[in-house]
Amino acid sequence: MAFFRKASDVFGLDIGSSAVKALKLKETGGTYRIEALGIAPLPPDAIADGSIKDSGTVADAIR
């Protein structure tokens, strides 16, 4: 039954000090392929000392 199958898409998000990176993988035939990839640079002051300092800028990059 297709209704109970698990999802075949995988999404990854990396919020780093210089950029936000996103990756979407699609399972096909038992292997995964990259379906989408995105990188949004961040200004130097958006993240500092491992903490988000400008949440609006980081949220915009994720969108």
matplotlib code that plots the C-alpha trace (Angstrom):
import matplotlib.pyplot as plt

x = [0.0, 1.5, -0.3, 2.0, 5.3, 8.0, 9.0, 11.7, 12.9, 15.7, 16.4, 19.6, 20.2, 23.6, 23.6, 27.2, 29.0, 29.4, 26.4, 23.2, 23.3, 20.4, 20.3, 17.3, 17.9, 15.4, 15.5, 15.2, 15.9, 17.5, 20.0, 19.8, 20.3, 20.6, 17.3, 18.1, 21.0, 21.1, 23.7, 22.9, 25.8, 25.5, 27.1, 29.9, 27.9, 24.8, 26.4, 29.2, 30.7, 28.4, 25.2, 22.8, 23.0, 20.7, 17.8, 16.0, 18.9, 19.4, 15.6, 15.7, 18.6, 16.7, 13.7]
y = [0.0, 3.3, 5.0, 3.6, 4.0, 6.1, 9.4, 9.1, 12.7, 13.8, 17.4, 18.8, 22.3, 23.7, 27.1, 28.2, 31.4, 32.5, 30.9, 28.8, 25.7, 23.4, 20.1, 18.0, 14.3, 12.1, 8.3, 6.5, 2.9, 2.4, 5.2, 8.9, 11.8, 15.5, 17.1, 20.7, 22.5, 26.1, 28.3, 31.8, 33.8, 35.6, 38.9, 38.5, 39.8, 37.5, 34.7, 35.3, 33.0, 30.2, 32.2, 33.7, 37.5, 38.6, 36.1, 38.1, 37.9, 34.2, 33.5, 35.3, 33.2, 30.0, 31.1]
z = [0.0, -1.1, 1.8, 4.4, 2.4, 4.0, 2.4, -0.2, 0.1, 2.4, 3.3, 4.9, 6.3, 7.4, 9.1, 9.2, 10.1, 6.4, 4.6, 4.8, 2.7, 1.8, 0.0, -1.1, -2.0, -3.8, -3.5, -6.9, -7.3, -3.9, -4.4, -3.7, -6.2, -5.6, -6.5, -5.3, -3.8, -2.5, -0.9, 0.6, 1.9, 5.2, 6.3, 8.8, 11.7, 11.3, 13.3, 15.8, 18.5, 17.5, 18.1, 15.7, 16.2, 13.3, 13.2, 10.5, 8.1, 8.8, 8.4, 5.0, 3.9, 4.8, 2.8]

ax = plt.figure().add_subplot(projection="3d")
ax.plot(x, y, z, "-o")
ax.set_aspect("equal")
plt.show()
